[in-house]
């Protein structure tokens, strides 16, 4: 972030968001930190674990995986394909 901000390669004053992802975040390490040089803030770094990202993704998808498994778990792939392909196809639209 510091290299990009001080390189002069970008016009204006970009604000950079960066993520550091690992197996764990060490005790005492801030999970969020703003980076700047005294004159201005030019970035923010966030630390997260792989587990927290997966948990967040599952929550945002409203547990879609579980819903789909409950709904279609007893169906074979062939049954699902037959069900999808038996639906009428949409014809092209003329505009």
Secondary structure, 3 states (H helix, E strand, C coil): CHHHHHHCCCCCCCCEEEEEEECCCCCCCCCEEEEECCCCEEEEEEEEEHHHHHHHHHHHCCCHHHHHHHHHCCCCHHHHHHHHHCCCCCCCCCC
